[in-house]
């Protein structure tokens, strides 16, 4: 219950400061991460939680699924067709370059063997632009840039999983089941397409109609069915989440539009809860055991490897230089890396603790850097953050029973 109370307090503070955060480098994601570190075993020890606690895995898993399903809503078939050239470069070239680019310093600077180094590279290759909300979540950002970041983050989580499993098996000197991994990926893709497609087509009949106030719950029900189905069949839930969101947005844009406001809030809640718990795992004891070489790997992965890989992949494209640099910088490490890092920790491989600590430090550093630079970068793109946010003051017209004007409520 202490964790629930802490979450409520931090959520209240974050919401109250969100207007300030939208205009400055202050980040709500960073607030939850720091709060988690303060209340965790390495801080005030208000809550006692460890990496092997089922709550950590479950929260990270649900948060990642929710975020990917919501991201998929912004990437319908039309958006995918418009962005396939850029997204294909990001997934087919930048992602492998990032994995290898991280594995090399992990081997030579952190002293890990090659299978474990490649494992670290695979874990840290997915991106999560949810920490760059000032860019990805705004309609006034160029559509091609938003589409590139959304599709890249939505698909690379699922694509990284087979590589993680292969290198985990190699590091443990076990035989990797490539066939099984392939079946899980195809199963996730199938569930993510078939379930929302069947439901969307059924909703076109005159019999199945939803009451307007309950329409937003339809996509929620689809997401729950897909999530449960993936775990029952061992299909890949992350690929399924993005595919389900994209399929629903393609076949039923009305349902997607009704779900969007609620979905955004649901994704924020699960993200914040996972960040609070993840922050509690970042303890001084865990950080102090990392070598200087391991710290260097984290810095190189964020500052050098990701930007260089993306810039190389976007060479000879029509994307303007500023947008290329923005896409190269915003490669935050997020929930997929948390989940895969926990898989490595629980696998029992010889360097499991070092792998998890290195991954955790890189993710924490990424959250600090990326979530605090989204507003300055948005300004560099000549896009100003909102400055007419509503306050808690009583509006005389509203108080007198008059409807608020459109200008007063829009932000």
QUIVENNOR-V115367 format. One record per residue. N is the residue number from 0. RES is the residue in one letter. PSI is psi in whole degrees, 0 to 359 (999 if undefined). OMEGA is omega as a letter, one per 30 degrees, with the letter a starting at -180 (999 if undefined). D_FIRST is the distance of its C-alpha to the first C-alpha in Angstrom with 2 decimals. Layout:
# QUIVENNOR-V115367
N&RES&PSI&OMEGA&D_FIRST + N&RES&PSI&OMEGA&D_FIRST
This chain:
# QUIVENNOR-V115367
0&X&333&l&0.00 + 1&X&323&l&3.80 + 2&X&320&l&5.30 + 3&X&316&l&5.03 + 4&X&316&l&6.21 + 5&X&319&l&8.55 + 6&X&317&l&9.77 + 7&X&317&a&10.66 + 8&X&312&a&12.45 + 9&X&323&l&14.28 + 10&X&318&l&15.20 + 11&X&315&l&16.66 + 12&X&316&a&18.57 + 13&X&317&l&19.81 + 14&X&319&a&21.07 + 15&X&331&a&22.75 + 16&X&3&a&24.43 + 17&X&328&l&25.26 + 18&X&317&l&28.74 + 19&X&320&a&29.49 + 20&X&329&a&28.20 + 21&X&343&a&30.58 + 22&X&354&a&33.49 + 23&X&185&l&32.75 + 24&X&358&l&31.56 + 25&X&138&a&28.03 + 26&X&130&l&25.69 + 27&X&324&l&22.36 + 28&X&318&l&21.81 + 29&X&325&l&22.55 + 30&X&316&a&20.13 + 31&X&321&l&17.17 + 32&X&314&l&18.79 + 33&X&319&l&19.35 + 34&X&319&l&15.91 + 35&X&317&l&14.55 + 36&X&326&a&17.28 + 37&X&321&a&16.49 + 38&X&351&a&12.86 + 39&X&183&a&13.80 + 40&X&334&l&15.85 + 41&X&356&a&18.91 + 42&X&245&a&17.77 + 43&X&352&l&15.67 + 44&X&38&l&13.73 + 45&X&322&l&10.36 + 46&X&142&l&9.08 + 47&X&113&a&11.55 + 48&X&143&a&12.78 + 49&X&169&a&16.41 + 50&X&333&a&18.87 + 51&X&0&l&19.20 + 52&X&129&a&15.61 + 53&X&331&a&16.05 + 54&X&322&a&13.18 + 55&X&310&a&15.43 + 56&X&315&a&18.49 + 57&X&314&a&17.17 + 58&X&315&l&15.79 + 59&X&320&a&19.03 + 60&X&312&a&21.11 + 61&X&319&a&19.86 + 62&X&316&a&20.07 + 63&X&317&l&23.56 + 64&X&315&a&24.71 + 65&X&315&a&23.67 + 66&X&318&a&25.33 + 67&X&322&l&28.43 + 68&X&318&l&28.81 + 69&X&319&l&28.71 + 70&X&321&l&31.12 + 71&X&332&l&33.38 + 72&X&334&a&33.80 + 73&X&357&a&35.55 + 74&X&67&l&37.84 + 75&X&180&a&39.96 + 76&X&322&l&43.21 + 77&X&316&l&45.23 + 78&X&321&l&42.96 + 79&X&320&l&43.04 + 80&X&322&a&46.85 + 81&X&331&a&47.14 + 82&X&10&a&45.04 + 83&X&329&a&45.96 + 84&X&312&a&48.32 + 85&X&315&a&45.87 + 86&X&322&l&42.90 + 87&X&322&l&45.17 + 88&X&318&a&46.06 + 89&X&319&a&42.44 + 90&X&321&a&41.48 + 91&X&339&a&44.78 + 92&X&307&a&45.70 + 93&X&321&a&43.00 + 94&X&310&l&40.32 + 95&X&322&l&42.58 + 96&X&321&l&43.88 + 97&X&315&a&40.36 + 98&X&311&l&39.54 + 99&X&321&a&42.78 + 100&X&331&l&42.56 + 101&X&324&a&39.25 + 102&X&323&a&40.46 + 103&X&307&l&43.53 + 104&X&331&l&41.88 + 105&X&326&l&39.18 + 106&X&311&a&42.14 + 107&X&331&a&44.31 + 108&X&320&a&41.83 + 109&X&351&l&38.86 + 110&X&20&l&41.16 + 111&X&150&l&39.62 + 112&X&168&a&42.00 + 113&X&315&l&43.01 + 114&X&318&l&40.94 + 115&X&323&l&37.73 + 116&X&318&l&38.83 + 117&X&328&l&39.41 + 118&X&314&l&35.98 + 119&X&318&l&34.44 + 120&X&319&l&36.72 + 121&X&320&a&35.67 + 122&X&323&a&31.93 + 123&X&4&a&32.48 + 124&X&331&l&35.10 + 125&X&155&l&32.92 + 126&X&164&a&32.13 + 127&X&84&a&29.44 + 128&X&7&l&30.79 + 129&X&336&l&27.53 + 130&X&3&l&27.32 + 131&X&46&a&30.70 + 132&X&332&l&29.76 + 133&X&342&l&32.38 + 134&X&301&a&34.96 + 135&X&328&a&33.90 + 136&X&8&a&32.27 + 137&X&133&a&35.32 + 138&X&342&a&38.37 + 139&X&358&l&40.75 + 140&X&143&l&40.35 + 141&X&132&a&43.28 + 142&X&323&a&42.59 + 143&X&326&l&43.95 + 144&X&315&l&41.52 + 145&X&317&l&38.48 + 146&X&318&l&39.80 + 147&X&310&a&40.39 + 148&X&322&a&36.89 + 149&X&311&a&35.23 + 150&X&319&l&37.36 + 151&X&309&a&37.19 + 152&X&328&a&33.39 + 153&X&326&a&33.16 + 154&X&331&a&35.58 + 155&X&340&l&35.30 + 156&X&311&l&31.82 + 157&X&324&a&33.33 + 158&X&332&a&36.61 + 159&X&334&a&35.05 + 160&X&312&l&33.38 + 161&X&324&l&36.69 + 162&X&320&l&37.70 + 163&X&314&a&34.45 + 164&X&321&l&34.99 + 165&X&312&a&38.67 + 166&X&332&l&38.17 + 167&X&313&l&35.39 + 168&X&320&l&37.92 + 169&X&317&l&40.64 + 170&X&330&l&38.68 + 171&X&5&a&37.94 + 172&X&39&l&41.64 + 173&X&163&l&40.96 + 174&X&126&l&42.70 + 175&X&136&a&40.88 + 176&X&83&a&41.04 + 177&X&323&l&42.23 + 178&X&317&l&43.13 + 179&X&316&l&39.66 + 180&X&318&l&38.10 + 181&X&319&l&40.68 + 182&X&320&l&39.99 + 183&X&320&l&36.24 + 184&X&313&l&37.07 + 185&X&323&l&39.64 + 186&X&318&l&37.34 + 187&X&316&l&34.66 + 188&X&318&a&37.38 + 189&X&312&l&38.86 + 190&X&319&a&35.67 + 191&X&338&l&34.84 + 192&X&314&a&38.32 + 193&X&312&a&39.20 + 194&X&305&l&36.16 + 195&X&330&l&36.11 + 196&X&313&l&39.94 + 197&X&315&a&40.36 + 198&X&315&a&37.92 + 199&X&319&l&39.48 + 200&X&323&l&42.94 + 201&X&325&a&41.93 + 202&X&346&l&40.65 + 203&X&349&l&44.19 + 204&X&161&a&45.57 + 205&X&340&a&46.21 + 206&X&314&a&44.26 + 207&X&96&l&40.83 + 208&X&143&a&39.81 + 209&X&141&l&36.41 + 210&X&137&a&35.82 + 211&X&318&a&35.46 + 212&X&347&l&31.98 + 213&X&0&a&30.74 + 214&X&325&a&32.66 + 215&X&339&a&29.79 + 216&X&345&l&27.98 + 217&X&306&l&30.95 + 218&X&327&l&30.23 + 219&X&316&l&26.55 + 220&X&320&l&27.85 + 221&X&315&a&30.25 + 222&X&318&a&27.60 + 223&X&318&l&25.48 + 224&X&315&a&28.71 + 225&X&316&a&29.76 + 226&X&311&l&26.46 + 227&X&320&l&26.42 + 228&X&322&l&30.15 + 229&X&318&a&29.95 + 230&X&333&l&27.52 + 231&X&328&a&29.66 + 232&X&358&a&32.86 + 233&X&25&l&31.70 + 234&X&160&a&33.03 + 235&X&111&a&31.97 + 236&X&335&a&29.07 + 237&X&318&l&29.50 + 238&X&322&l&33.18 + 239&X&321&a&32.55 + 240&X&311&a&30.03 + 241&X&318&l&32.54 + 242&X&321&a&35.44 + 243&X&315&l&33.79 + 244&X&317&a&33.04 + 245&X&318&a&36.57 + 246&X&316&l&38.25 + 247&X&317&l&36.65 + 248&X&330&l&37.60 + 249&X&318&a&41.11 + 250&X&337&a&41.76 + 251&X&82&a&39.93 + 252&X&336&l&39.54 + 253&X&312&l&38.74 + 254&X&320&l&35.59 + 255&X&318&l&34.63 + 256&X&321&l&35.27 + 257&X&326&a&33.27 + 258&X&334&a&30.27 + 259&X&308&a&30.51 + 260&X&316&l&28.65 + 261&X&319&a&25.75 + 262&X&320&l&25.83 + 263&X&317&l&25.75 + 264&X&320&l&22.60 + 265&X&318&l&20.92 + 266&X&321&l&22.06 + 267&X&317&a&20.80 + 268&X&312&a&17.22 + 269&X&323&l&17.13 + 270&X&313&a&19.01 + 271&X&320&l&16.72 + 272&X&317&l&13.57 + 273&X&323&l&15.82 + 274&X&321&l&17.20 + 275&X&315&a&14.01 + 276&X&319&l&13.32 + 277&X&321&l&17.07 + 278&X&327&l&17.36 + 279&X&340&l&15.15 + 280&X&342&a&17.89 + 281&X&92&a&20.64 + 282&X&154&l&21.19 + 283&X&324&l&24.43 + 284&X&318&l&25.27 + 285&X&320&a&25.25 + 286&X&324&a&27.31 + 287&X&339&a&29.74 + 288&X&349&a&30.82 + 289&X&139&l&32.15 + 290&X&166&l&35.90 + 291&X&323&l&37.69 + 292&X&321&l&38.99 + 293&X&319&l&35.54 + 294&X&321&l&34.62 + 295&X&323&l&37.95 + 296&X&316&l&37.16 + 297&X&316&a&34.03 + 298&X&313&a&36.17 + 299&X&319&a&39.07 + 300&X&321&a&36.98 + 301&X&312&a&35.71 + 302&X&330&a&38.67 + 303&X&306&a&41.58 + 304&X&306&a&41.07 + 305&X&309&l&39.30 + 306&X&316&a&41.55 + 307&X&318&a&44.70 + 308&X&316&a&43.94 + 309&X&319&l&43.30 + 310&X&319&l&46.29 + 311&X&319&a&48.51 + 312&X&336&a&47.39 + 313&X&8&l&48.11 + 314&X&145&l&51.60 + 315&X&31&l&54.40 + 316&X&167&a&52.13 + 317&X&4&l&52.68 + 318&X&128&a&49.25 + 319&X&153&a&49.91 + 320&X&315&a&49.40 + 321&X&320&l&46.54 + 322&X&326&l&44.58 + 323&X&314&l&45.33 + 324&X&320&l&43.99 + 325&X&314&l&40.85 + 326&X&324&l&40.24 + 327&X&322&a&40.95 + 328&X&318&a&38.48 + 329&X&79&l&35.55 + 330&X&59&a&34.57 + 331&X&145&l&30.90 + 332&X&130&a&29.11 + 333&X&221&a&25.96 + 334&X&328&l&23.79 + 335&X&316&l&26.70 + 336&X&326&l&27.30 + 337&X&310&a&23.66 + 338&X&315&a&23.92 + 339&X&327&l&27.40 + 340&X&322&l&26.52 + 341&X&324&l&23.89 + 342&X&318&l&26.67 + 343&X&319&a&28.94 + 344&X&321&a&26.54 + 345&X&358&a&26.10 + 346&X&337&a&29.84 + 347&X&15&l&31.03 + 348&X&157&a&33.83 + 349&X&321&a&35.32 + 350&X&31&a&33.91 + 351&X&319&a&30.49 + 352&X&316&a&28.62 + 353&X&318&l&31.10 + 354&X&312&a&30.88 + 355&X&316&a&27.11 + 356&X&318&l&27.24 + 357&X&316&l&30.13 + 358&X&316&a&28.50 + 359&X&317&l&25.25 + 360&X&319&l&27.37 + 361&X&317&l&29.55 + 362&X&314&a&26.75 + 363&X&316&l&25.19 + 364&X&321&l&28.73 + 365&X&317&l&29.47 + 366&X&316&a&26.53 + 367&X&312&a&27.65 + 368&X&314&a&31.28 + 369&X&321&a&31.21 + 370&X&345&l&28.59 + 371&X&0&l&30.38 + 372&X&1&a&33.85 + 373&X&319&a&33.62 + 374&X&312&l&34.75 + 375&X&321&l&37.68 + 376&X&322&l&38.83 + 377&X&321&l&38.66 + 378&X&322&l&40.87 + 379&X&332&l&43.21 + 380&X&10&a&43.62 + 381&X&34&l&44.71 + 382&X&113&a&41.67 + 383&X&142&l&40.21 + 384&X&162&a&36.53 + 385&X&137&l&35.97 + 386&X&8&l&36.92 + 387&X&41&a&37.00 + 388&X&144&a&33.29 + 389&X&154&l&32.57 + 390&X&183&l&31.16 + 391&X&5&a&29.61 + 392&X&147&l&33.10 + 393&X&131&l&34.66 + 394&X&123&a&37.57 + 395&X&321&a&40.49 + 396&X&317&l&41.71 + 397&X&318&a&38.38 + 398&X&331&a&37.86 + 399&X&2&l&41.37 + 400&X&6&l&40.52 + 401&X&150&l&42.12 + 402&X&138&l&40.68 + 403&X&146&l&39.57 + 404&X&158&a&42.03 + 405&X&323&a&41.26 + 406&X&332&a&41.75 + 407&X&333&a&39.10 + 408&X&343&a&36.23 + 409&X&139&l&37.01 + 410&X&999&999&35.40
